[in-house]
């Protein structure tokens, strides 16, 4: 069985993975994800129809966002878990069709709506490379014969995946917005149309970006309402002398439940990768067993987990298949939409809560972490904190002490080309300040870049979804200086992308009218020359070049 996937930056040769994903995803896993997404498109088509005729099914909307989330890069590698999604999706789609008929109507006639497979056919698909002949209708979106249509459909789909992840994190904290479900389900229904034009798809992509803004704003409200506004925080990157649990991913609700259940148990909690920003929320600071941050970006876990010695909890898409014969696989626990073979999964209970007692008990028997670095890093520069510093920042801009802000948000990855971002940060003129969010920060957040009259030259807003904070900051500065557009501010954008959450961040910025964004280290494989041409003409989208050239072009 062959596969075809080009949803992340690290696809083989930038053209797509056809034998096994660089991420470790196998063909039979990829096939299950394709089947699930096809089923989800059918659910979205029917639920949109029901919503137009009166009211949609909220359980269906929740299933849609969970299915999109579980197919995101580095989230789920577990075939039985994906089989469960497929089975539930088929059942839910049939129930929605039944609801339509009970209301005296017929469901929309589309292949995605009528599609059905039996359990023995889960994952049994032969996938051809892009542009080849199609044997299965399920791949009509992946392999549309027109590469521009195909690329724009994928752009919309990947944006919806990132948006869905943010919507799920907000929902876990009791916050949701029906408008976000409408955007996602409409996009999934529209990309299923065989007659949709490139112009319609471009408008759809921007609508997805607008939905991304809403999703990030909702999650910001959910996080800050639940845990307070992030504040400037010095984060310890060394270790303590007690056993530990290392929690990775983005879900703050899981972190809260873990803290409460582990309190007084003689176990310390460390953050990893995208969970680092949790260190800056006032709510979490009250826990004495919050030890600090261990390690760096997600892709270094296969080395760093060997020295941590404790237990590991993955709450979202940051997991990497362990090496063969690794020492830590049996100590890995997943939860939510995350799955990995040979690890342990913690489900949500009937009361909506999760039982972390097993991972806590096992952590108590572990050795303390081995220190791999020491010292502190500074975090907590989300919009509320930066706006509190606004008068000083504005004064420094007017005095010429801050020449430009450089937004270097997004994702990190394992390819050597990522060193570009470290070199760029190191060589950035000392009167420039970096605004960052997402795990891209690990390329430069430990560099001795100093400050400008007390304002650190790296302002870390938090997770990838906290790119919303960077937008709020830009809009506030625009208003403070009486400018018409954020594009008139001394702000430039040099964003790193890896997977679908960075895609929705990019689309969100475009929907807000932000122009002249540089992105890299390579362009998405689904950006055809024509698509890139349109993005360049309409939005000034550019690609990274050499550090010297980009410093000259972006900073001057």
C-alpha positions in Angstrom: 0.0 0.0 0.0 1.2 3.5 -0.9 0.2 6.7 0.7 0.2 10.4 -0.3 0.5 13.2 2.3 1.9 16.7 2.0 0.2 18.4 4.9 3.4 19.3 6.9 6.6 21.2 6.0 8.8 18.2 6.3 7.3 16.1 3.5 9.8 14.1 1.5 11.6 16.5 -0.8 8.8 19.0 -0.4 6.7 17.0 -2.8 4.8 14.7 -0.4 5.3 11.4 1.4 4.4 8.3 -0.6 5.8 5.4 1.4 5.8 6.5 5.0 5.6 10.0 6.5 8.7 11.7 7.7 6.6 12.1 10.9 6.5 8.3 11.2 2.9 7.9 9.9 2.4 4.6 8.1 0.4 4.1 4.9 -2.4 2.2 6.7 -2.7 5.0 9.2 -2.8 7.6 6.5 -5.5 5.7 4.7 -7.6 5.6 7.8 -7.3 9.4 8.2 -8.3 9.9 4.6 -11.4 7.7 5.1 -12.2 9.6 8.3 -11.9 12.9 6.6 -14.1 11.8 3.8 -16.8 10.6 6.3 -16.4 13.9 8.2 -17.1 15.9 5.0 -20.3 13.9 4.6 -21.3 14.8 8.2 -20.5 18.4 7.5 -22.6 18.4 4.4 -25.6 17.0 6.2 -25.2 19.1 9.3 -24.9 22.3 7.2 -28.2 21.2 5.5 -29.9 20.7 8.9 -28.6 24.0 10.1 -30.0 25.8 7.0 -33.4 24.1 7.6 -33.6 24.9 11.3 -30.9 23.7 13.6 -27.7 21.6 13.3 -26.6 18.8 15.6 -24.0 20.1 18.2 -22.7 16.5 18.8 -21.9 16.3 15.1 -20.0 19.6 15.2 -18.0 18.3 18.2 -17.2 15.1 16.3 -16.1 17.1 13.3 -13.6 19.2 15.2 -12.2 16.1 17.1 -11.8 14.2 13.8 -10.0 17.1 12.2 -7.8 17.5 15.3 -6.9 13.8 15.5 -5.7 13.8 11.8 -3.4 16.8 12.4 0.4 16.2 12.1 2.0 14.4 15.2 -1.3 13.7 16.9 -2.5 10.2 16.3 -0.5 7.1 15.1 -2.9 4.5 16.6 -4.9 2.5 14.1 -7.4 1.0 16.5 -8.2 4.5 17.9 -8.7 5.8 14.4 -11.0 2.8 13.6 -13.1 4.0 16.6 -13.4 7.4 15.0 -14.4 5.9 11.6 -17.0 3.7 13.2 -18.5 6.5 15.2 -18.4 8.8 12.2 -20.4 6.4 10.0 -22.9 5.9 12.8 -23.3 9.6 13.4 -23.7 10.3 9.7 -26.5 7.7 9.4 -28.2 9.3 12.4 -28.0 12.7 10.8 -29.5 11.3 7.6 -32.3 9.8 9.7 -33.0 13.1 11.3 -33.3 14.7 7.8 -35.8 12.1 6.7 -37.8 12.4 9.9 -38.3 16.0 9.1 -39.7 15.0 5.7 -36.7 16.0 3.6 -34.1 14.2 1.6 -30.4 14.7 2.4 -28.1 16.4 -0.1 -27.1 14.0 -2.9 -23.3 13.9 -2.7 -20.9 10.9 -2.7 -19.6 11.8 0.7 -23.1 11.6 2.2 -23.8 8.1 0.8 -20.3 6.7 1.4 -20.1 3.6 3.7 -17.5 1.0 4.4 -17.5 -2.1 6.7 -15.0 -2.6 9.5 -12.9 -5.1 7.4 -12.2 -2.3 4.9 -10.9 0.3 7.4 -7.5 1.4 6.1 -7.7 -0.8 3.0 -7.0 1.8 0.3 -4.4 2.0 -2.4 -3.3 5.6 -2.8 -1.6 7.0 -5.9 0.7 9.9 -6.1 -0.6 13.3 -6.9 -1.8 13.7 -10.5 -2.2 10.0 -11.1 -5.3 8.1 -12.1 -7.9 7.8 -9.4 -9.4 4.5 -8.4 -11.3 5.7 -5.3 -13.7 8.6 -5.0 -12.4 9.1 -1.5 -9.4 10.9 -2.9 -11.2 13.3 -5.1 -10.1 16.3 -3.0 -6.5 15.1 -2.4 -6.0 14.4 -6.1 -8.2 16.8 -8.1 -6.8 16.9 -11.6 -6.4 20.7 -11.5 -3.4 21.3 -9.2 -4.6 24.9 -8.3 -8.0 23.7 -7.3 -6.4 20.8 -5.4 -4.0 23.1 -3.6 -6.7 25.6 -2.6 -8.9 22.9 -1.3 -6.1 21.5 0.8 -5.3 25.0 2.1 -8.9 25.3 3.3 -8.8 21.8 4.7 -5.6 22.4 6.6 -6.8 25.7 7.9 -9.9 24.0 9.3 -7.7 21.4 11.0 -5.8 24.1 12.9 -9.0 26.0 13.7 -10.6 22.7 15.0 -7.7 22.2 17.4 -8.2 25.6 18.9 -12.0 25.1 19.1 -11.5 21.8 21.0 -9.1 23.4 23.6 -11.7 26.1 24.2 -14.5 23.6 24.4 -12.6 21.7 27.1 -12.9 24.8 29.2 -16.6 25.2 28.5 -16.3 27.9 25.8 -17.7 27.5 22.3 -18.9 29.6 19.4 -21.4 28.2 16.9 -20.0 30.5 14.2 -16.8 28.5 14.3 -18.6 25.3 13.6 -20.5 27.0 10.8 -17.2 28.1 9.1 -15.6 24.7 9.4 -18.6 22.7 8.2 -19.3 25.1 5.3 -15.7 24.9 4.2 -15.7 21.1 4.3 -19.0 21.0 2.3 -17.7 23.5 -0.2 -14.4 21.7 -1.0 -16.5 18.6 -1.7 -18.1 20.4 -4.7 -16.6 19.2 -8.0 -17.6 22.4 -9.7 -16.1 25.0 -7.3 -13.9 27.6 -9.0 -10.5 28.9 -7.9 -12.0 32.4 -7.1 -14.6 30.8 -4.9 -12.0 28.7 -3.2 -9.8 31.8 -2.5 -12.8 33.5 -0.9 -13.4 30.3 1.1 -9.8 30.3 2.3 -10.1 33.8 3.6 -13.4 32.9 5.3 -11.5 30.1 7.0 -8.9 32.6 8.1 -11.7 34.8 9.6 -12.9 31.7 11.5 -9.4 31.2 12.7 -9.4 34.7 14.3 -12.6 33.8 16.0 -11.2 30.5 17.3 -8.0 32.1 18.6 -10.0 34.9 20.3 -12.3 32.3 21.9 -9.4 30.2 23.2 -7.7 33.3 24.5 -10.9 34.2 26.4 -11.3 30.6 27.7 -7.7 30.5 28.9 -7.6 33.9 30.5 -11.0 33.5 32.1 -10.0 30.2 33.6 -6.4 30.9 34.6 -5.9 34.7 34.6 -3.9 36.8 32.2 -0.3 35.6 31.6 2.3 37.8 33.4 6.1 38.3 33.0 7.6 35.1 34.5 11.1 33.8 34.9 10.9 30.1 34.1 13.4 27.6 35.6 15.0 25.3 33.0 16.9 23.2 35.5 15.6 20.4 37.6 14.6 19.5 41.2 15.5 16.4 43.2 12.0 14.7 43.1 10.4 12.5 40.5 8.6 14.3 37.7 5.9 14.2 35.1 6.6 16.0 31.9 3.5 17.3 30.2 3.5 18.4 26.5 1.0 19.8 24.1 -1.5 22.7 24.4 -4.4 21.7 26.6 -4.5 23.7 29.8 -7.5 21.9 31.2 -5.5 18.6 31.2 -2.7 20.5 33.1 -5.1 21.8 35.6 -6.6 18.3 36.4 -3.1 16.8 36.6 -2.0 19.5 39.1 -5.0 19.0 41.3 -4.7 15.3 41.4 -0.9 15.2 41.9 -0.8 17.8 44.7 0.9 16.5 47.8 2.0 13.3 46.1 5.8 14.0 46.1 5.9 14.5 42.3 6.9 17.6 40.4 5.3 18.8 37.1 7.5 20.0 34.3 6.3 21.6 31.0 7.7 20.7 27.6 7.5 22.3 24.2 4.2 24.1 23.6 3.1 23.7 27.3 5.9 26.2 28.3 3.5 29.2 28.3 1.5 27.6 31.1 4.3 28.8 33.4 3.0 32.4 33.0 -0.7 31.9 34.1 -1.3 33.0 37.7 -3.6 30.0 38.4 -0.8 27.5 37.9 1.8 29.4 39.8 0.0 28.6 43.1 1.1 24.9 42.8 4.3 24.4 44.7 5.1 21.3 42.6 5.3 23.3 39.4 9.0 22.8 38.8 9.8 24.5 35.5 10.3 23.7 31.8 12.4 20.7 30.7 13.9 20.6 27.2 13.0 22.3 24.0 10.8 22.0 20.9 8.7 18.8 20.2 11.2 17.2 17.8 13.9 16.9 20.4 11.9 14.6 22.7 13.4 11.4 21.4 16.7 12.5 23.0 15.4 14.6 26.0 12.9 12.0 27.2 15.7 9.6 27.7 17.2 11.8 30.4 14.0 12.9 32.1 13.6 9.6 33.8 10.0 10.2 34.7 6.5 10.0 33.1 5.2 11.7 30.1 1.7 13.1 29.2 0.7 14.3 25.7 -2.4 16.5 25.5 -2.2 17.4 21.8 -0.2 17.2 18.7 3.4 17.1 19.8 4.1 13.4 19.9 6.8 11.7 17.9 7.1 7.9 17.5 9.9 6.7 19.8 13.0 5.0 18.4 13.1 1.2 18.5 14.3 -0.1 21.8 13.9 3.3 23.5 13.8 3.3 27.3 10.7 5.5 27.8 7.9 4.2 25.5 6.0 2.4 28.3 6.1 5.6 30.4 4.2 7.6 27.8 0.5 8.4 28.3 -1.7 10.1 25.8 -5.1 11.7 26.2 -7.8 13.5 24.1 -7.3 13.0 20.4 -3.7 11.8 20.8 -2.8 8.2 20.2 0.5 6.2 19.9 0.9 2.4 19.7 2.5 0.7 22.7 1.7 3.7 25.0 -1.2 4.3 27.5 -4.3 6.3 26.8 -6.3 8.2 29.5 -9.9 8.6 28.4 -12.4 11.2 29.6 -14.7 9.8 32.3 -18.6 9.9 32.3 -18.3 13.1 34.4 -16.1 14.8 31.9 -13.0 14.5 34.0 -9.9 12.4 33.6 -8.3 10.1 36.1 -4.5 10.7 36.2 -3.9 8.4 39.2 -2.0 5.7 37.3 0.5 8.1 35.8 1.0 9.8 39.1 1.5 6.5 41.0 4.1 5.4 38.4 5.9 8.7 38.6 6.4 8.3 42.3 8.6 5.3 41.6 10.8 7.1 39.1 14.2 8.6 39.4 14.4 12.4 39.4 15.2 14.1 36.0 18.8 14.4 34.8 19.6 18.1 34.3 20.4 18.9 30.7 20.6 22.7 31.1 20.2 25.3 33.8 19.2 28.9 34.3 16.0 30.8 33.5 14.1 32.1 30.5 11.5 34.9 30.5 8.0 34.3 29.2 4.5 35.7 29.7 4.3 38.5 27.1 0.7 37.9 26.0 -1.3 41.0 24.9 -2.5 42.0 28.4 1.1 42.2 29.7 2.5 43.9 26.6 -0.3 46.5 26.6 0.6 47.3 30.2 4.0 48.1 28.9 2.6 50.0 25.9 3.4 53.5 27.2 7.1 52.6 27.6 7.2 50.8 24.3 5.6 53.7 22.5 8.2 56.0 24.1 11.0 53.8 23.0 9.6 53.8 19.4 9.3 57.5 19.3 12.8 57.9 20.8 14.2 55.7 18.0 15.4 53.1 20.5 13.1 50.4 19.0 13.3 50.5 15.3 11.2 47.5 14.4 9.2 44.6 15.8 9.8 41.3 14.0 7.1 38.7 14.3 8.8 35.4 14.4 6.0 33.1 15.4 5.1 29.6 14.2 6.5 26.2 14.4 9.8 24.5 14.8 11.0 21.4 13.0 13.9 19.1 12.8 15.4 20.0 9.3 18.8 21.8 9.3 17.3 24.7 7.3 15.6 25.8 10.6 18.9 27.1 11.8 18.1 30.1 9.6 15.8 31.4 12.3 18.5 31.2 15.0 21.0 33.0 12.7 18.4 35.7 11.8 17.6 36.3 15.5 21.3 36.5 16.4 22.1 39.0 13.6 19.0 41.1 14.1 20.1 44.7 14.8 20.0 45.5 18.6 17.2 48.1 18.1 14.8 45.4 16.9 12.4 43.4 19.2 11.2 39.9 18.4 7.5 39.1 19.0 7.1 35.3 19.1 4.5 32.6 19.8 4.6 28.9 19.1 7.5 26.5 19.4 9.5 28.4 16.8 10.7 30.4 19.8 13.0 27.5 20.9 15.3 28.6 18.0 16.2 31.8 19.8 14.5 32.1 23.2 17.7 31.0 25.1 20.0 33.3 23.2 21.6 36.3 25.2 19.8 38.9 23.1 19.5 41.4 26.0 16.9 44.2 26.3 16.2 47.7 25.3 15.9 49.9 28.4 14.4 47.0 30.3 12.1 45.7 27.5 13.4 42.2 26.5 14.3 41.8 22.9 12.3 38.5 22.8 8.7 38.9 23.8 7.1 35.5 24.1 3.3 35.6 23.8 2.9 31.9 24.3 1.5 29.0 22.2 0.9 29.1 18.5 -2.8 30.0 19.2 -1.4 33.0 21.1 -0.5 34.6 17.8 -3.8 36.2 18.4 -2.0 38.2 21.1 0.4 39.5 18.5 -2.6 40.7 16.5 -4.1 42.5 19.5 -0.7 44.2 20.2 -0.4 45.3 16.6 -3.9 46.7 16.6 -3.3 48.6 19.8 -0.1 50.1 18.5 -1.9 51.1 15.3 -4.5 53.0 17.3 -1.9 54.5 19.6 -0.1 56.0 16.6 -3.3 57.0 14.8 -2.5 54.9 11.8 -5.0 53.5 9.3 -3.5 50.0 8.9 -1.3 47.6 10.9 0.7 47.5 7.7 1.8 51.1 8.4 3.5 50.0 11.7 7.2 49.3 12.1 6.3 45.5 12.2 7.6 42.9 9.8 6.6 39.2 9.7 9.1 36.3 9.3 7.0 33.3 10.2 8.0 29.6 10.3 5.4 27.0 9.4 5.4 23.3 10.1 1.8 22.0 10.2 -1.8 23.0 10.2 -1.9 25.3 13.2 0.6 27.5 11.5 -1.5 27.4 8.4 -4.5 28.8 10.2 -2.3 31.5 11.8 -1.2 32.5 8.4 -4.8 32.5 7.0 -5.9 34.5 10.1 -3.3 37.2 9.5 -4.3 37.4 5.8 -8.0 37.7 6.7 -7.1 40.7 8.9 -5.4 42.4 6.0 -1.8 41.8 7.1 0.5 42.0 4.1 4.1 41.2 3.2 4.5 38.1 5.3 7.6 36.1 4.8 7.2 32.4 5.5 9.5 29.4 5.4 11.8 27.5 5.6 10.1 26.2 2.5 6.7 26.8 1.0 3.9 24.3 1.4 3.9 21.7 -1.3 0.3 22.5 -2.1 1.2 26.0 -3.1 1.3 25.8 -6.9 3.0 28.6 -8.8 -0.4 30.1 -9.6 -1.5 30.0 -6.0 1.7 31.6 -4.9 1.4 34.2 -7.6 -2.1 35.2 -6.4 -0.9 35.3 -2.7 2.1 37.5 -3.8 -0.1 39.8 -5.8 -2.9 40.2 -3.3 -1.0 40.0 0.0 2.7 40.3 -0.7 3.5 36.8 0.6 7.2 36.2 0.3 9.6 33.3 1.0 12.7 33.4 3.0 16.0 33.7 1.3 19.4 34.1 2.9 19.8 35.8 6.3 21.7 38.7 4.8 19.1 39.3 2.0 16.1 39.1 4.4 17.7 41.4 7.0 18.3 43.9 4.2 14.8 43.6 2.8 12.8 43.3 6.1 14.8 45.6 8.4 16.7 47.8 6.0 
